[in-house]
Amino acid sequence: LNILSDPSNPSKLILSCALLVLSLSRGHLTIKKVLLDYDITSLLFKLSSHSNVDIQIQTTNSLCNFLLNNSTQIGEVVECISRLLKIFKATTHKKIRFNSVCAMKNIIFSVNSNRDIKKNIMKKITYDTLLSLLDDQDIAIQEQALLIFRVLLYKSFEDIEEEFSHCKDKLLSNILKKLNDKSSSNDIIVHSLYILS
């Protein structure tokens, strides 16, 4: 953590530590909790704008893991979403864009039982932004957007009403377009069917 915190360290050294953190982020929950107690997510967000693209990739990859099942406070959750949106919009790099959307999905999944937090998150993301991801040039981004919609619709009839009050026609139109497109991947079709169900 000391190495990662010092931007004057050589990129190779920071990258090797970022790779170690990525491995630990996939480890036992106790290890993840220790790192979260040291506010690892703030450090990873800082490194996500490092000049070295490989460091950006590894840190955003780690964020995906740390933000899943993370008991972060409400304000911090919305702030994380803001930072991830900023990362997504600031790059054209395929892996970094994917990681940032995947991390957003993981946050929403983690707070899925709290309707108020989800509403605050969607005020930040906006349904228009989420709908635009359904038409992203990258199929992997489209899949993550479909998974976000799946998570948003999952818990209750109130969740369905909340989402449909904002984007019902556009969402269903997009889903039908994907189902009728013979070139749609199996994953796109599966997630689309789950949303309809």
Secondary structure, 3 states (H helix, E strand, C coil): CHHHHCCCCCHHHHHHHHHHHHHHHCCCHHHHHHHHHCCHHHHHHHHCCCCCHHHHHHHHHHHHHHCCCCCCCHHHHHHHHHHHHHHHHHCCCHHHHHHHHHHHHHHHHHCCCCHHHHHHHHHHHCHHHHHHHCCCCCHHHHHHHHHHHHHHHCCCHHHHHHHHHHHHHHHHHHHHHHHHCCCCCHHHHHHHHHHHC
